[in-house]
Amino acid sequence: MLFLVAALMLLGVVLGTVAHAPLDVTAGLAAVIVVWLAVFALRERLRRRHTSAH
């Protein structure tokens, strides 16, 4: 329960920061996160394909 409260507080801080940041900064950071997640997903897919083939 304490973890959930801490996560919600952190989410509130992050969303508050995004609300006050300029739109181009927010969009730039969002694009960086999307690229980071896409690279991670691609690496995981390739890794699982290699481990399942052996």
C-alpha positions, -999 to 999 in steps of 0.1 A, spaced: 0 0 0 28 24 8 44 16 -26 11 25 -43 9 59 -24 45 67 -33 39 58 -70 8 80 -71 27 109 -55 55 105 -80 30 104 -109 15 136 -96 49 153 -95 57 141 -130 24 151 -144 26 185 -127 60 191 -142 47 181 -177 18 205 -173 41 234 -167 67 225 -193 65 239 -229 49 217 -254 80 212 -275 100 200 -245 72 176 -235 70 163 -271 107 159 -274 109 139 -241 80 118 -252 97 110 -285 129 100 -266 109 77 -244 91 61 -274 124 54 -292 138 40 -260 108 17 -255 109 6 -292 146 -3 -290 140 -22 -258 111 -41 -273 131 -50 -304 160 -62 -283 137 -84 -262 120 -98 -293 154 -107 -309 167 -122 -276 136 -144 -272 139 -155 -307 175 -166 -302 168 -184 -269 137 -202 -282 156 -215 -313 183 -232 -292 
